[in-house]
């Protein structure tokens, strides 16, 4: 019986996440302390005490979610199984959990990623929106006509689009006319997984050139290919590619089932990935990690 640990992306954050573990578990406390040291910032204070506006800044929230997820993993004492995967920034967490990227490097890379994403698109110029109730193929066809990017294929009936503000707004109207139940902007400070992030992709290539990516101890299921990936050079290109291209989460979960994975354990704040798995492939037993 195969299992997989999966790690969430942006949107899972909450002020106070991981605070109880920090106060009661030495392994978790060591994670937060190491991330604080790596960033030369008391990020843990923002995670535990807010305010939410500061936590949700892209440069803070990305290493914050990673740190909380790894703290939960290490506090549990769980052995990382044969497979790992992560949604968007969760890929860095998954690679850290599998020993491919050190905790310090993961924190610094995610800080660089957040900073680069914010620099790439001035505030107010981009937009990300979730589309509910339409098949992915319909969304892709309309996005191709409006020159909008598909950022996330999350599950049947839930797709995220991203790009320039006026293009996304036009696309939302087109998708509602095509039968979408809802089309809602997301509270993100930058547009994600779209061509506007090309400068951020260049910045991440430079950042990744400065660190060592090792062969992961677990097979990594990629957002890019929705398939298994183990070679460090392929992983590096994946992390660059995901800046400007969409997350194939629905296809990744289907691939997990194809590989014979029966148990999915979500590690991190929230339970978004557990919910998505139930809608994508009920045959997989998806649950949150118990600590």
N, C-alpha and C positions, 0 to 999 in steps of 0.2 A: 504494500500500500504506500503510494507516494504522497507527500504533502508539500505545501509551499507556504512560505511567509510572504505576505504582501504589505506594502507600506504606503500610506496616503500622501496626497499632494496638497497644494495650497487650498484653503477653504476649510480644512479640518481643525484649524487653530481655535483655542479658547483661552482667555486669561485664567491663569491658575493651573493649567495643564501640567502634570508632573510634579506639582509642589509637594503633595503628600509623599511621593516616592523620594524626593530629595530629602525630606525631613526624616524619613524612616529607613532608607535603604542606602547602604554605603556604595554599592555598585552604581546605582542611579546618580547619587550625588557626585561621584567621580566623573561621570559623563558630563553633567552640566558644568562642573568646575573646569574640565578640560576644554570644553567649547568656549567658555568665558575667556580662558587663557589664550586659546588659539586666535580669538577675535580681538583680544585686548579690550574687552567690553563686558560689562555685567549684563549680558543678554538674559541670563537666568532671572534677574530682577524684573525685566520687562515681561518675560514669560509668566512669572508667578504673580505679578502685581499690576501689569498693564502700564498705562491705559491701552485699551483695545486699539485706538488709533495708531499708537506707536508699534504695537505688536504686529499689526497688519501691514505695515510698510514692507514692501517687497524684500528689501535687503535684510529685514529682521525675521520675517515670518518663515522664510525658507530654511535658514539654519535652525530656527526655533522648532519647527516641526520635526526636522531630522533629529535634533538633540533629544527631544521628548520621546520619539519613537525608539531610538537606540537605548535610552535610559530604561524604557519599559522592557525592552528585550533583555538587557543585562540584569535588571532587577529580577526578572522571572527565572533566570538561570536556564532558560530553554536552549536546547541545542539546535542550531540552524539546520533545517532539513535539506533535502536534495535540491530543492528549487527555491529561488527568490524572485520577486518582481516588485516594482513600485510604479505608482501613477505620477508621471511628470517628475517633479523634484524628488518624489519617493524612490526614483531609480538610484539616486545618490545614497539614500538610506539603505536600500537593498544591497548595493555594492559594498557599503561599509559593513553591513551585517555579514556579508559573505567574505570579508577580508580582502576585497580587491582594492579598496580605498581606505586609508586610515581615518579615524574620527577627526583628527585635526585638519587633514586635507579636505574632508567632506564639508566641514564647517567653513573653511576658507573659500572653497569652491562655490558653495551656495551663497556666501556673502558677495563674492565676485559676480555670480550669476544674477542675483537680485539687483546689484548696482548697475550691471551692464544692461539689464532689461529696462530699468528706469531711464537710463541715459539714452537708450535707443529711440524712445518715443516720448516726446514732450507730453506733459500732463494735459489731458483733454483732447489729444489728437487721435487716440486709439480707443477701441471698445471691444469688450468680450461679452457674448450673450449666450444663454442656454435656450435651446429649442426643444420643446416637448411635443410628442405626439406625431412625429413624422419619421418615415423610414429614412435611413442614412442615404440611400441612393437618390431620393428626392432632394434632400438637403444638398448633396454634392452637386447635383445637376443645376440647381438654382444658384449655388455659390459660384459655380463655373461661369454662369452668365453675368453675375454681378461683380466678379473679380474679388470675392470674399474667400477667406481661408477657413477650412474645417479644422478646428483646434483639437477637439476630443470627440471620438466615437465611444461614448461611455457605456451605453447599453441600448437595447431596442427602445426607440422612442425618446432617447435623450442624447442630443448632440450639442456640442459647443462650437460656436463660430467666432472668428476674431479678425481684426484688421483695422483699417482706418475708420474713424467714427461714422462719417457720413455713408460709407459703403456698408458697414454693418447695420446701420439704421435702415437703409434701403432694403437690405437683404432680409431683415426681420419682417418688414412689411410684405415682401414677396412670399416669404415662408408662411406667414399668417394667411395670406390669400390662397396659398396652396393647401391649407388645412391644418396648420400647426395649432395645437391646443393652446400653447403659450409660447411667447418669445420675450425673454426678460434679460435686460442687461445684468451683468454680474458685478459685484462690488470689488473690482480689481483695479489697482492703480496703473496697470499696463495691459496692453493686449498681449495674449500669450500664444505661443506655438503658431506664429504667422510670419509672413515674409517681412513685416516691419521690424522683426527682431534680427535681421541679418547682421547689423553691427554687433549685437550681443553674441551672436554665434562666433564672429571673429574674435571677440574678447575671450570667449570660453575656450577657443582653440589655444590662444596664448596662455591662458591660465592652466589648462590641462597639460601643456607642454612642460610645465614646471614641476609636476608631481609624478609619482610612480603609480601606475595602475597594474596590479598584480592579477594573476589568474584567480578568478573567484573560486572559493571552496565549494560553492553551490552553483548549479546551473542557473544562469540569469535569463529570464524571459523578457525580451526587449519590447519597449513601446514602439520602436521603429519597424521591426519586422514581424512582431507578434510571434516570435520563434526563439528557440534557445540560442544563447550567445555565451561564449566563454573566453575568446581571445582578447587580450588587453587592447590591441590596436582597433579591433572592431568595436569594443566598448567605448573607447575614446571617440570614435566617429559617431557612434550612437548618441552620445551626450551632446555633441555639437549639432547633429542633425535635428534633434528634438527641439532645439530653439526655434526653428523656422517651420517645422512640420508637425502634423497632428499626432495625438496619442491614440494608438489603436488598442484601447483597453478591451472593448467587446471581443475583438479578434484574439487578443492575448488570453482572455479567460477561456475561450473556446479551444485554443491551443493547449491550455493546461489540461483540459478534459481529454483532448486527443492524446496527450502524453501519458495518460493514466493517473493524473493527479486526482486524488479523491478528497483530500482535506485542504482547505484554504484557511490560514490563520492570519487575521489582520492585526498588525501591531502598530500602535500609534494613537493619537487623539481621534475621537469620532469613530464612526462605523460605516462610512460611506461605501467603502469597497465591499464590505459584507453584503450590504443592500443591493449593490449593483450585481454581484455574483448571483444572487437569487433570481434576478430578472434575466440574466444572460444564460445561465446554465444551472438549473436547480439540482442537477445530478451531483454537483460539487457540494460538499458539506462545508459551508463557509461560516466562520465564527470569529469572535474577538478573542485575543489572547487573555487568559485568566491569570492575574498576578496575585 
